[in-house]
Amino acid sequence: MNWWLFPATALIPLLVGSVYYNERVVGGMWMRATGLNPERLRGGNMAVIFGMTYLFSLVITVVLQFFVIHQMAIAGLLLNQEGFAEAGSPLMNQLAELDASSGLLTNHRSFGHGVFQGLEIALAFVGPIFAINALFERRRWNYVLIHVGYWAITLALMGGVLCAFLRLPLAG
C-alpha cells in the first residue's frame, strides 16, 4: 500500500477549512452563528488547534478508506489467508482471474466514486450528528448547514483522493 497517501489526505480538512472558514467565504456567517469574533479566535493556541486537527484528520482518513473503497472488505476477509498479497501466489492468481472476468477488484475505484461516497457520509452521518447537537444546543439551522457544507466538501475530496489513488494489496 502507498501509506504516504494517509498523511497527505489528512491535510485536506486543514486546506479546505483555511478557504471555507475565511471571512470572505463562509467565515463571517460561521462567526455569527457561533457567537465568535476575530479577537476571540486569535486567543487560541493555534499550534495545538492545528496539530490536533491534523491528528483527528489522520484518524478520519484511515477510517474513511473502509467506507469509500468497497474492496477493503475483500482485503479484510483474505488478510490471513495463505498467499495474500504475495505476487504469483495461487490466491492472488485467482483474484486476478476473478477481477479480469468481473472487475470485482477494480470497479468503483475512481475519484468520482470516492467523491460520491464522501458526500453520502457527510449527508447521512455528519449532517444528522450536527443537527442533533444543534437541537440540544439551541443553535439555528444555519449553524448546521455551515458545518455540514464544510464536511461535505472535505469528505468528498478525501474520499475521492483515497478511492482513486490508494493502492491495495489486491490483484490488479
Backbone as a printed PyTorch tensor [residue, N CA C, xyz], in Angstrom:
tensor([[[  0.8470,  -1.1920,   0.0000],
         [  0.0000,   0.0000,   0.0000],
         [  0.8860,   1.2460,   0.0000]],

        [[  0.3640,   2.2870,  -0.5390],
         [  1.0830,   3.5600,  -0.5280],
         [  0.6310,   4.3630,   0.7040]],

        [[  1.2400,   4.0150,   1.8340],
         [  0.8530,   4.5890,   3.1290],
         [  1.0260,   6.0980,   3.1970]],

        [[  1.9110,   6.6540,   2.3820],
         [  2.1360,   8.0920,   2.3970],
         [  0.8730,   8.8730,   2.0510]],

        [[ -0.0950,   8.1970,   1.3950],
         [ -1.3220,   8.8800,   0.9990],
         [ -2.1620,   9.2900,   2.2140]],

        [[ -2.0740,   8.5420,   3.3070],
         [ -2.8510,   8.8940,   4.5070],
         [ -2.4480,  10.2510,   5.0830]],

        [[ -1.1610,  10.4880,   5.3640],
         [ -0.8010,  11.8110,   5.8860],
         [ -1.0750,  12.9390,   4.8960]],

        [[ -0.9420,  12.6520,   3.5990],
         [ -1.2360,  13.6780,   2.5980],
         [ -2.7300,  14.0050,   2.5770]],

        [[ -3.5730,  12.9800,   2.6090],
         [ -5.0270,  13.1860,   2.5810],
         [ -5.5130,  13.8740,   3.8540]],

        [[ -4.8280,  13.6390,   4.9620],
         [ -5.2140,  14.2660,   6.2320],
         [ -5.0010,  15.7780,   6.2190]],

        [[ -4.2900,  16.2870,   5.2370],
         [ -4.1270,  17.7400,   5.0990],
         [ -5.3660,  18.4150,   4.5040]],

        [[ -6.2050,  17.6350,   3.8330],
         [ -7.3700,  18.2020,   3.1440],
         [ -8.2830,  18.9890,   4.0860]],

        [[ -8.6440,  18.4800,   5.2750],
         [ -9.5060,  19.2970,   6.1490],
         [ -8.8960,  20.6520,   6.5090]],

        [[ -7.5870,  20.7000,   6.7100],
         [ -6.9370,  21.9750,   7.0210],
         [ -6.9670,  22.9150,   5.8230]],

        [[ -6.6940,  22.3770,   4.6400],
         [ -6.6760,  23.2060,   3.4370],
         [ -8.0750,  23.7330,   3.1000]],

        [[ -9.0660,  22.8340,   3.1440],
         [-10.4460,  23.2640,   2.8550],
         [-10.9080,  24.2640,   3.9080]],

        [[-10.6020,  23.9890,   5.1700],
         [-11.0020,  24.8870,   6.2570],
         [-10.3920,  26.2720,   6.1200]],

        [[ -9.1420,  26.3510,   5.6510],
         [ -8.4980,  27.6570,   5.5130],
         [ -9.1940,  28.5210,   4.4650]],

        [[ -9.8070,  27.8900,   3.4850],
         [-10.5560,  28.6380,   2.4670],
         [-12.0040,  28.8240,   2.9130]],

        [[-12.6530,  27.7350,   3.3000],
         [-14.0850,  27.7350,   3.6010],
         [-14.4270,  28.6580,   4.7660]],

        [[-13.6390,  28.6020,   5.8450],
         [-13.9400,  29.4030,   7.0360],
         [-13.2900,  30.7790,   7.0000]],

        [[-12.7250,  31.1710,   5.8570],
         [-12.1970,  32.5080,   5.6790],
         [-13.3550,  33.4950,   5.7510]],

        [[-13.1140,  34.6690,   6.3120],
         [-14.1920,  35.6610,   6.4690],
         [-14.8440,  36.0460,   5.1490]],

        [[-14.1080,  35.9520,   4.0560],
         [-14.6500,  36.3350,   2.7440],
         [-15.5200,  35.2430,   2.1250]],

        [[-15.4260,  34.0350,   2.6770],
         [-16.2100,  32.9300,   2.1200],
         [-17.3730,  32.6610,   3.0670]],

        [[-17.2100,  31.7590,   4.0230],
         [-18.2870,  31.4120,   4.9580],
         [-17.9400,  31.8470,   6.3870]],

        [[-16.7060,  32.2830,   6.5980],
         [-16.2380,  32.6070,   7.9430],
         [-17.0700,  33.6310,   8.6850]],

        [[-17.5330,  34.6590,   7.9920],
         [-18.3570,  35.6730,   8.6460],
         [-19.6700,  35.0930,   9.1480]],

        [[-20.3160,  34.2880,   8.3160],
         [-21.5670,  33.6350,   8.7370],
         [-21.3060,  32.6620,   9.8830]],

        [[-20.1820,  31.9340,   9.8020],
         [-19.8270,  30.9710,  10.8360],
         [-19.6090,  31.6780,  12.1780]],

        [[-18.8950,  32.8010,  12.1600],
         [-18.6560,  33.5280,  13.4140],
         [-19.9650,  34.0320,  14.0160]],

        [[-20.8510,  34.5400,  13.1860],
         [-22.1440,  34.9960,  13.7000],
         [-22.9600,  33.8230,  14.2600]],

        [[-22.9220,  32.6740,  13.5790],
         [-23.6990,  31.5050,  14.0170],
         [-23.1660,  30.9190,  15.3190]],

        [[-21.8710,  31.0740,  15.5660],
         [-21.2740,  30.5040,  16.7740],
         [-21.0820,  31.5300,  17.8770]],

        [[-21.2600,  32.8110,  17.5680],
         [-21.0420,  33.8560,  18.5650],
         [-19.5680,  34.1920,  18.7630]],

        [[-18.7360,  33.8190,  17.8160],
         [-17.3070,  34.1190,  17.8960],
         [-17.0050,  35.4240,  17.1770]],

        [[-15.8290,  35.9750,  17.4590],
         [-15.3580,  37.1470,  16.7400],
         [-13.8620,  36.9830,  16.5050]],

        [[-13.2900,  37.7880,  15.6000],
         [-11.8650,  37.6240,  15.2800],
         [-10.9400,  37.7460,  16.4940]],

        [[-11.2640,  38.6470,  17.4160],
         [-10.4200,  38.8160,  18.6040],
         [-10.4120,  37.5440,  19.4630]],

        [[-11.5700,  36.9710,  19.6540],
         [-11.6650,  35.7480,  20.4630],
         [-10.9490,  34.5810,  19.7760]],

        [[-11.0430,  34.5120,  18.4560],
         [-10.3840,  33.4430,  17.7160],
         [ -8.8650,  33.5400,  17.8000]],

        [[ -8.3330,  34.7570,  17.8700],
         [ -6.8870,  34.9290,  17.9680],
         [ -6.3490,  34.4520,  19.3120]],

        [[ -7.2020,  34.2910,  20.2930],
         [ -6.7690,  33.9180,  21.6400],
         [ -6.4100,  32.4530,  21.8050]],

        [[ -6.7040,  31.6080,  20.8300],
         [ -6.4260,  30.1790,  20.9610],
         [ -4.9810,  29.8440,  20.6650]],

        [[ -4.5470,  28.6900,  21.1430],
         [ -3.2070,  28.1790,  20.8600],
         [ -3.2680,  27.4840,  19.4990]],

        [[ -2.8540,  28.1950,  18.4640],
         [ -3.0150,  27.6960,  17.0980],
         [ -2.1780,  26.4470,  16.8340]],

        [[ -1.0360,  26.3110,  17.4690],
         [ -0.2190,  25.1090,  17.2780],
         [ -0.9780,  23.8790,  17.7710]],

        [[ -1.6050,  23.9930,  18.9220],
         [ -2.3870,  22.8720,  19.4590],
         [ -3.6150,  22.6250,  18.5860]],

        [[ -4.3100,  23.6810,  18.2040],
         [ -5.5230,  23.5370,  17.4010],
         [ -5.2100,  22.8720,  16.0610]],

        [[ -4.1920,  23.3630,  15.3490],
         [ -3.8560,  22.7800,  14.0550],
         [ -3.2580,  21.3830,  14.2020]],

        [[ -2.4440,  21.1940,  15.2370],
         [ -1.8540,  19.8690,  15.4680],
         [ -2.9080,  18.8180,  15.7710]],

        [[ -3.8390,  19.1420,  16.6510],
         [ -4.9080,  18.1950,  16.9890],
         [ -5.8490,  17.9920,  15.8060]],

        [[ -6.1090,  19.0600,  15.0550],
         [ -6.9500,  18.9300,  13.8610],
         [ -6.3090,  17.9630,  12.8760]],

        [[ -5.0020,  18.0800,  12.6890],
         [ -4.3090,  17.1660,  11.7800],
         [ -4.3680,  15.7350,  12.3010]],

        [[ -4.1580,  15.5570,  13.5940],
         [ -4.2160,  14.2190,  14.1890],
         [ -5.6060,  13.5990,  14.0070]],

        [[ -6.6530,  14.3610,  14.2980],
         [ -8.0170,  13.8590,  14.1160],
         [ -8.3110,  13.5980,  12.6370]],

        [[ -7.7840,  14.4370,  11.7610],
         [ -7.9710,  14.2470,  10.3230],
         [ -7.2880,  12.9780,   9.8450]],

        [[ -6.1640,  12.6460,  10.4490],
         [ -5.4720,  11.4040,  10.1100],
         [ -6.3210,  10.1980,  10.5090]],

        [[ -6.9490,  10.2700,  11.6690],
         [ -7.8550,   9.1960,  12.0980],
         [ -9.0170,   9.0690,  11.1110]],

        [[ -9.6150,  10.1960,  10.7330],
         [-10.7180,  10.1780,   9.7710],
         [-10.2660,   9.5430,   8.4640]],

        [[ -9.0720,   9.8970,   8.0030],
         [ -8.5490,   9.3750,   6.7390],
         [ -8.4050,   7.8580,   6.7840]],

        [[ -7.8380,   7.3500,   7.8680],
         [ -7.6250,   5.9030,   7.9810],
         [ -8.9580,   5.1650,   8.0020]],

        [[ -9.9480,   5.7070,   8.6930],
         [-11.2600,   5.0500,   8.7740],
         [-12.0440,   5.2230,   7.4760]],

        [[-11.9160,   6.3730,   6.8460],
         [-12.6870,   6.6760,   5.6380],
         [-12.4170,   5.6890,   4.5070]],

        [[-11.1940,   5.1820,   4.4300],
         [-10.8710,   4.2390,   3.3520],
         [-11.8110,   3.0370,   3.3420]],

        [[-12.2510,   2.6050,   4.5070],
         [-13.1220,   1.4350,   4.5900],
         [-14.5260,   1.7210,   4.0620]],

        [[-14.9210,   2.9840,   4.0500],
         [-16.2360,   3.3680,   3.5500],
         [-16.2350,   3.6570,   2.0590]],

        [[-15.1480,   4.2300,   1.5490],
         [-15.1480,   4.6590,   0.1530],
         [-14.5750,   3.6170,  -0.7950]],

        [[-13.7890,   2.6830,  -0.2910],
         [-13.2020,   1.6440,  -1.1300],
         [-13.8460,   0.3210,  -0.7530]],

        [[-14.7520,  -0.1400,  -1.5680],
         [-15.5080,  -1.3540,  -1.2550],
         [-14.6230,  -2.5930,  -1.2130]],

        [[-13.5240,  -2.5620,  -1.9430],
         [-12.6230,  -3.7090,  -1.9880],
         [-11.8900,  -3.9180,  -0.6700]],

        [[-11.9560,  -2.9500,   0.2460],
         [-11.3320,  -3.1240,   1.5660],
         [-11.9550,  -4.3180,   2.2860]],

        [[-13.2250,  -4.5970,   2.0330],
         [-13.8800,  -5.7560,   2.6580],
         [-13.2410,  -7.0510,   2.1720]],

        [[-12.9000,  -7.1110,   0.8920],
         [-12.2420,  -8.3100,   0.3450],
         [-10.8790,  -8.4840,   0.9930]],

        [[-10.1260,  -7.3840,   1.0710],
         [ -8.8050,  -7.4490,   1.6910],
         [ -8.9220,  -7.8900,   3.1490]],

        [[ -9.9250,  -7.3870,   3.8540],
         [-10.1220,  -7.7750,   5.2430],
         [-10.4430,  -9.2480,   5.4010]],

        [[-11.2290,  -9.7790,   4.4830],
         [-11.5890, -11.1930,   4.5570],
         [-10.4170, -12.1110,   4.2340]],

        [[ -9.5340, -11.6600,   3.3620],
         [ -8.4400, -12.5250,   2.8950],
         [ -7.1070, -12.2630,   3.5840]],

        [[ -7.0600, -11.2960,   4.4440],
         [ -5.8120, -10.8500,   5.0600],
         [ -4.9830, -11.9840,   5.6610]],

        [[ -5.6040, -12.9420,   6.3040],
         [ -4.8760, -14.0260,   6.9670],
         [ -4.7840, -15.3040,   6.1340]],

        [[ -5.2160, -15.2280,   4.8940],
         [ -5.1540, -16.4070,   4.0340],
         [ -3.7450, -16.5780,   3.4630]],

        [[ -3.3400, -17.8030,   3.3070],
         [ -2.0200, -18.0950,   2.7620],
         [ -1.8990, -17.5180,   1.3560]],

        [[ -0.8280, -16.7850,   1.1160],
         [ -0.5620, -16.2290,  -0.2000],
         [ -1.1500, -14.8500,  -0.4300]],

        [[ -1.8450, -14.2940,   0.5590],
         [ -2.4280, -12.9670,   0.3610],
         [ -1.3180, -11.9300,   0.2010]],

        [[ -1.4550, -11.0880,  -0.8040],
         [ -0.5240, -10.0030,  -1.1210],
         [  0.8410, -10.5050,  -1.5800]],

        [[  0.9340, -11.7890,  -1.9220],
         [  2.1860, -12.3430,  -2.4610],
         [  2.0090, -12.5310,  -3.9690]],

        [[  2.7480, -11.7560,  -4.7200],
         [  2.6460, -11.8270,  -6.1800],
         [  2.8870, -13.2470,  -6.6640]],

        [[  2.0100, -13.7410,  -7.5240],
         [  2.1450, -15.0650,  -8.1130],
         [  1.6190, -16.2060,  -7.2640]],

        [[  1.1220, -15.9160,  -6.0620],
         [  0.5600, -16.9920,  -5.2310],
         [ -0.7550, -17.4630,  -5.8490]],

        [[ -1.1650, -18.7020,  -5.5510],
         [ -2.4400, -19.1960,  -6.0930],
         [ -3.6160, -18.2810,  -5.7380]],

        [[ -3.6390, -17.7830,  -4.5160],
         [ -4.7420, -16.9070,  -4.1040],
         [ -4.7550, -15.6260,  -4.9390]],

        [[ -3.5980, -15.0070,  -5.1170],
         [ -3.5440, -13.7670,  -5.8800],
         [ -3.8310, -14.0140,  -7.3610]],

        [[ -3.4320, -15.1670,  -7.8710],
         [ -3.7670, -15.5150,  -9.2600],
         [ -5.2680, -15.6850,  -9.4320]],

        [[ -5.9250, -16.3170,  -8.4490],
         [ -7.3860, -16.4740,  -8.5100],
         [ -8.0680, -15.1050,  -8.4590]],

        [[ -7.5730, -14.2200,  -7.6070],
         [ -8.1500, -12.8730,  -7.5290],
         [ -7.9730, -12.1340,  -8.8520]],

        [[ -6.8120, -12.2860,  -9.4640],
         [ -6.5700, -11.6230, -10.7520],
         [ -7.5270, -12.1490, -11.8220]],

        [[ -7.7660, -13.4670, -11.8330],
         [ -8.7170, -14.0530, -12.7890],
         [-10.1300, -13.5430, -12.5290]],

        [[-10.5070, -13.4960, -11.2730],
         [-11.8400, -13.0020, -10.9080],
         [-12.0110, -11.5450, -11.3210]],

        [[-10.9840, -10.7520, -11.1090],
         [-11.0580,  -9.3510, -11.4960],
         [-11.1360,  -9.2040, -13.0150]],

        [[-10.3830, -10.0210, -13.7340],
         [-10.4020,  -9.9540, -15.1960],
         [-11.7900, -10.2830, -15.7530]],

        [[-12.5000, -11.1960, -15.0960],
         [-13.8150, -11.5940, -15.6040],
         [-14.9510, -10.7290, -15.0810]],

        [[-14.7820, -10.1220, -13.9010],
         [-15.9110,  -9.3890, -13.3100],
         [-15.6050,  -7.9440, -12.9260]],

        [[-14.3400,  -7.5920, -12.8640],
         [-13.9910,  -6.2450, -12.4170],
         [-14.1690,  -6.0500, -10.9230]],

        [[-14.2710,  -7.1470, -10.1920],
         [-14.5530,  -7.0940,  -8.7590],
         [-13.5690,  -6.2180,  -7.9840]],

        [[-12.3230,  -6.2480,  -8.3490],
         [-11.3150,  -5.5190,  -7.5930],
         [-11.0520,  -4.1120,  -8.1120]],

        [[-11.5100,  -3.8180,  -9.2990],
         [-11.2000,  -2.5240,  -9.8950],
         [-12.4220,  -1.6370, -10.1350]],

        [[-13.6220,  -2.2020, -10.0760],
         [-14.8230,  -1.3730, -10.2390],
         [-14.9260,  -0.3670,  -9.1030]],

        [[-15.4560,   0.7680,  -9.3980],
         [-15.7240,   1.8080,  -8.4000],
         [-14.4540,   2.3340,  -7.7510]],

        [[-13.3530,   2.3330,  -8.4610],
         [-12.0990,   2.8700,  -7.9270],
         [-11.7380,   4.1360,  -8.6870]],

        [[-12.6090,   5.1290,  -8.5960],
         [-12.3660,   6.3900,  -9.2930],
         [-12.5320,   7.5500,  -8.3260]],

        [[-12.0070,   8.6890,  -8.7310],
         [-12.1560,   9.8890,  -7.9190],
         [-13.6350,  10.2230,  -7.7410]],

        [[-14.4010,  10.1320,  -8.8220],
         [-15.8300,  10.4530,  -8.7600],
         [-16.5990,   9.5580,  -7.8060]],

        [[-16.2700,   8.2690,  -7.7960],
         [-16.9510,   7.3640,  -6.8710],
         [-16.6100,   7.7070,  -5.4240]],

        [[-15.3450,   8.0350,  -5.1680],
         [-14.9470,   8.4330,  -3.8230],
         [-15.6280,   9.7160,  -3.3860]],

        [[-15.7840,  10.6620,  -4.3230],
         [-16.4970,  11.9050,  -4.0210],
         [-17.9300,  11.5910,  -3.6200]],

        [[-18.5820,  10.7340,  -4.3910],
         [-19.9640,  10.3640,  -4.0800],
         [-20.0600,   9.7260,  -2.6940]],

        [[-19.1600,   8.8000,  -2.3970],
         [-19.1910,   8.1300,  -1.0950],
         [-18.9240,   9.1210,   0.0350]],

        [[-17.9800,  10.0480,  -0.1680],
         [-17.7030,  11.0640,   0.8400],
         [-18.8970,  11.9630,   1.0990]],

        [[-19.5750,  12.3660,   0.0150],
         [-20.7910,  13.1820,   0.1650],
         [-21.8820,  12.4120,   0.9000]],

        [[-22.0170,  11.1600,   0.5520],
         [-23.0240,  10.3200,   1.2050],
         [-22.7770,  10.2360,   2.7110]],

        [[-21.5350,  10.0720,   3.1050],
         [-21.1930,  10.0110,   4.5300],
         [-21.4910,  11.3480,   5.2010]],

        [[-21.1370,  12.4420,   4.5350],
         [-21.3910,  13.7660,   5.0990],
         [-22.8790,  14.0030,   5.3180]],

        [[-23.6810,  13.6170,   4.3420],
         [-25.1150,  13.8880,   4.4450],
         [-25.8520,  12.8840,   5.3220]],

        [[-25.4120,  11.6300,   5.3220],
         [-26.1280,  10.5900,   6.0640],
         [-25.6620,  10.4400,   7.5100]],

        [[-24.4280,  10.8280,   7.8030],
         [-23.9080,  10.6680,   9.1690],
         [-23.5600,  11.9940,   9.8230]],

        [[-22.7150,  12.7790,   9.1620],
         [-22.2630,  14.0290,   9.7620],
         [-23.4340,  15.0020,   9.9240]],

        [[-24.2640,  15.1160,   8.8900],
         [-25.4080,  16.0320,   8.9670],
         [-26.3270,  15.7430,  10.1370]],

        [[-26.8110,  14.5300,  10.2820],
         [-27.6680,  14.2310,  11.4260],
         [-26.9780,  14.4280,  12.7750]],

        [[-25.6890,  14.1260,  12.8650],
         [-24.9730,  14.3270,  14.1320],
         [-24.9330,  15.8080,  14.4790]],

        [[-24.5710,  16.6460,  13.5160],
         [-24.5730,  18.0910,  13.7740],
         [-25.9710,  18.5920,  14.0890]],

        [[-26.9750,  18.0670,  13.3990],
         [-28.3540,  18.5150,  13.6480],
         [-28.8030,  18.1620,  15.0630]],

        [[-28.4820,  16.9610,  15.5070],
         [-28.8520,  16.5630,  16.8760],
         [-28.1670,  17.4720,  17.8900]],

        [[-26.8680,  17.6950,  17.7240],
         [-26.1570,  18.5900,  18.6430],
         [-26.7590,  19.9870,  18.6160]],

        [[-27.0670,  20.4820,  17.4350],
         [-27.6210,  21.8270,  17.2990],
         [-28.9790,  21.9460,  17.9930]],

        [[-29.7720,  20.8990,  17.9240],
         [-31.0740,  20.9370,  18.6000],
         [-30.9020,  21.1190,  20.1070]],

        [[-30.0050,  20.3500,  20.6890],
         [-29.8010,  20.4330,  22.1390],
         [-29.0660,  21.7040,  22.5510]],

        [[-28.2400,  22.2410,  21.6610],
         [-27.5290,  23.4820,  21.9570],
         [-28.3630,  24.7120,  21.6070]],

        [[-29.5500,  24.4800,  21.0680],
         [-30.4610,  25.5530,  20.6610],
         [-29.8370,  26.4320,  19.5800]],

        [[-29.1210,  25.7870,  18.6620],
         [-28.4910,  26.5050,  17.5530],
         [-29.4750,  26.6110,  16.3930]],

        [[-29.2320,  27.5830,  15.5550],
         [-30.0660,  27.7600,  14.3710],
         [-29.5850,  26.8280,  13.2680]],

        [[-30.4240,  26.6400,  12.2540],
         [-30.0990,  25.7160,  11.1790],
         [-28.9290,  26.1810,  10.3300]],

        [[-28.6640,  27.4870,  10.2920],
         [-27.5110,  27.9440,   9.5200],
         [-26.2140,  27.3760,  10.1000]],

        [[-26.1610,  27.1800,  11.4120],
         [-25.0040,  26.5670,  12.0670],
         [-24.7740,  25.1560,  11.5160]],

        [[-25.8430,  24.3960,  11.4160],
         [-25.7530,  23.0280,  10.8920],
         [-25.3300,  23.0500,   9.4290]],

        [[-25.9780,  23.8790,   8.6400],
         [-25.6800,  23.9300,   7.2050],
         [-24.2520,  24.3780,   6.9290]],

        [[-23.7480,  25.3140,   7.7090],
         [-22.3680,  25.7690,   7.5290],
         [-21.4000,  24.6130,   7.7480]],

        [[-21.5610,  23.9060,   8.8570],
         [-20.6270,  22.8230,   9.1730],
         [-20.8070,  21.6080,   8.2640]],

        [[-22.0230,  21.2630,   7.9530],
         [-22.2480,  20.1280,   7.0540],
         [-21.7210,  20.4630,   5.6570]],

        [[-21.8340,  21.7110,   5.2430],
         [-21.2560,  22.1210,   3.9670],
         [-19.7530,  21.9090,   3.9320]],

        [[-19.1010,  22.3080,   5.0190],
         [-17.6490,  22.1060,   5.1060],
         [-17.3110,  20.6210,   5.0300]],

        [[-18.0190,  19.7930,   5.8110],
         [-17.7010,  18.3620,   5.8260],
         [-18.0950,  17.6760,   4.5230]],

        [[-19.1010,  18.1800,   3.8480],
         [-19.4520,  17.6050,   2.5410],
         [-18.3110,  17.8200,   1.5520]],

        [[-17.7850,  19.0320,   1.5010],
         [-16.6600,  19.3150,   0.6050],
         [-15.4330,  18.5120,   1.0230]],

        [[-15.1370,  18.5300,   2.3060],
         [-13.9310,  17.8840,   2.8170],
         [-13.9610,  16.3750,   2.6270]],

        [[-15.0500,  15.7310,   3.0310],
         [-15.1270,  14.2720,   2.8980],
         [-15.2160,  13.8490,   1.4370]],

        [[-15.8390,  14.6760,   0.6050],
         [-15.8880,  14.3650,  -0.8250],
         [-14.4740,  14.3470,  -1.4030]],

        [[-13.6790,  15.3620,  -1.0800],
         [-12.3040,  15.4080,  -1.5910],
         [-11.4510,  14.2860,  -1.0060]],

        [[-11.5750,  14.0480,   0.2900],
         [-10.8020,  12.9780,   0.9210],
         [-11.1890,  11.6250,   0.3220]],

        [[-12.4910,  11.3880,   0.1660],
         [-12.9610,  10.1400,  -0.4190],
         [-12.4900,   9.9660,  -1.8450]],

        [[-12.5220,  11.0460,  -2.6140],
         [-12.0620,  10.9830,  -3.9950],
         [-10.5900,  10.6290,  -4.0930]],

        [[ -9.7710,  11.2750,  -3.2750],
         [ -8.3340,  11.0060,  -3.2920],
         [ -8.0480,   9.5660,  -2.8720]],

        [[ -8.6610,   9.1260,  -1.7850],
         [ -8.4170,   7.7530,  -1.3170],
         [ -8.8720,   6.7280,  -2.3410]],

        [[-10.0620,   6.9050,  -2.8700],
         [-10.6210,   5.9230,  -3.7960],
         [ -9.8110,   5.8480,  -5.0920]],

        [[ -9.3320,   6.9710,  -5.5580],
         [ -8.6060,   6.9920,  -6.8220],
         [ -7.1440,   6.5690,  -6.6950]],

        [[ -6.5210,   6.8630,  -5.5580],
         [ -5.0700,   6.7110,  -5.5000],
         [ -4.5340,   5.7000,  -4.4890]],

        [[ -5.3450,   5.2610,  -3.5320],
         [ -4.8390,   4.3030,  -2.5390],
         [ -4.7080,   2.9300,  -3.1710]],

        [[ -3.5080,   2.3960,  -3.1670],
         [ -3.2750,   1.0600,  -3.7060],
         [ -3.5230,   0.0410,  -2.6000]],

        [[ -4.1520,  -1.0480,  -2.9750],
         [ -4.4450,  -2.1210,  -2.0310],
         [ -3.6160,  -3.3430,  -2.3700]],

        [[ -3.3550,  -4.1950,  -1.4050],
         [ -2.6010,  -5.4150,  -1.6820],
         [ -3.4690,  -6.4860,  -2.3360]],

        [[ -4.1590,  -6.0930,  -3.3960],
         [ -5.0150,  -6.9970,  -4.1430],
         [ -4.4920,  -7.1230,  -5.5630]],

        [[ -4.9930,  -8.0800,  -6.2830],
         [ -4.5790,  -8.2510,  -7.6730],
         [ -4.9850,  -7.0410,  -8.4830]],

        [[ -4.2560,  -6.7630,  -9.5160],
         [ -4.6290,  -5.6840, -10.4200],
         [ -3.7330,  -4.5060, -10.3530]]])
